[in-house]
């Protein structure tokens, strides 16, 4: 029962990870940034792309993991575990980069950054305990 619930939580986490990339991740109160709208960073936007666009990578991996979670094959579950580990490591790196201070300006961490990290943790748990039936369908009858 726990594995089935975790499987559906993993599917929801994949979709929520894509949504979190569009939400605000941090507010940077840097006076060198002229426009107020440029001070809010998301997964797809950072001022002059200093931090890159991690939302593209997260969206791509979330879609691949969603397909692998829905595929009832052992190879898909193994590939999903690898992708989940890589995504979690990249999420921790992104959390540190977007949340760390620079030039005496510490950003205000917003909801999207925490949601991104939580989704990748749930996806890792869901891929570590896959919902797959391992019974052999080609049983040989011994007479």
C-alpha angles and dihedrals in degrees: 000000000000092000092052092051091046090051092056091043088054091053091050090046091055091055093042090052090058090049092048091059089066094048123087113273102182145357115222114200093200111149090208089070103084104199122059092220091058091060094069112082125200134178090273100037135053125156107280086346092279091152096036125228107295090166090076093056093043092049093048094048092044091055092047092048090048090055091047092049090054094046111090096212129111093228089055091053091050092049089047091055091052092048092047092053092048092046093049092050091049090047092054090049091048092047090054094046096046094041102044126098125250131185091358091303116117115194124231106242110226134202097269093062093053091044091052092053094044092050093052091050091052091047090052092051092047092051093045090057104037124189100235133137110231098186114128111241093193098069115166117223114227113210 
